[in-house]
Amino acid sequence: SSEKNVQVKGLLDKNFIPQQISEEFIFNLQDEETGEVMKVKFAGVKPDQFDDAHHIVAIGKYNSDDSAFHAKKLLIKCPSKYEDVRN
């Protein structure tokens, strides 16, 4: 299809246990502003830093057939211990 990949960003929904089902890693992403929860299916295995993730950015396409976001890429943003909070 000609649709472009889009990015969705959110927090891991702790009420849903992520699952690896054959070639897909499935988890729920919660929108920080709206609180809306979306199922994400990532084509791959769980990323290394996933358990420490603060924010997750999923890149891919929403699929209305199974009401899930099909991610080709995940960007894991961990809280940095060395972040400088002074401005």
N, C-alpha and C positions, 0 to 999 in steps of 0.2 A: 504494500500500500504506500501511498505517497505521503502519509502522515509523518511529521517530524517526531523525533524522540523528544520527550519532555522530561523535566526534572520535578520530582516531588520531594519535599523535605519534611521531616518530622521527627518525633520521638518514638522510641520503641514502645508499643503497647504491652505493658507488663501483664495484662490479663490473659494474653494468648501466648501459649508456649510455642516458640518457633519449631518448625518441623522440617526435616529433610525427607522429601519423598522422591525417590529415585534421583533424577537429575535436577530436581528443583528444591530450592530452599524457600520456605514459606513463613512469613511473619506478618504481623500487623503494625502499621505505621499510624501514629496519631498526629494529626495536625495541631500544632501548638496554639494557634489562634482560635480555630473553630471547635477543637476537641473531636473533630470527625475522625473516624477510624477507617483505614483502607487496607484491604488485604494485598500484600505484595508477594509475587512469585518471582524469585530470582533464578535465572538459568545458571546454576552452578552450586557450589558448596558454600557453607557458612564461612564468611570472611574471618580471618584471625582475630581481629580486634572487636568483633561484633558484640561480645558480651560486655565490653567496657564502653560501648558506644553511648555518646550523649545525643548527638544528632545523627540521623541517617539521611543521606540524599540518594534517592533511587532514580536511575535514568532509564527510560524506556517508554512503553506505551500502555495506556489503559485499554483493557479488553472488555467490552460490554457483555460478551458471551458468558464469561464466568465472573463478571463483576470484580475483576482483580487487575492490579497494575503489574504488567509483565516487565520486569527490570532486566536490562542487559548488563548494567553496571551499578555497583553500590559504592558510595563514598562514605566511609565511616569517620565521623568526627568525634574524637575522644576529648574529654576535658583535659586540658594540658596542666600538668603540675607546675609548669614553669612559666605559665602565662603571666605577663606583667599587667596587673590590674590598675596601675597608676596611669593617669592620663597626662 
